[in-house]
Amino acid sequence: MADTATTFAGIHNENEFYSHHYLSEIFTGDIRDTVARWRDAAEAAGGASAGARTPYDAL
């Protein structure tokens, strides 16, 4: 599956603001640190059993 704006839930590439190259090659690396920070914060707070969830789990 190609990594485009349509493969990332909640990402809408309005008026082709982001290039295809950015979304397919660079975005996944840029977002990796943010997702790791969310996951670490949820685990440190006790995980889902304590009500701490990552944003994507909360959806």
Beta strands, then each sheet from edge to edge (+ up, - down):
end
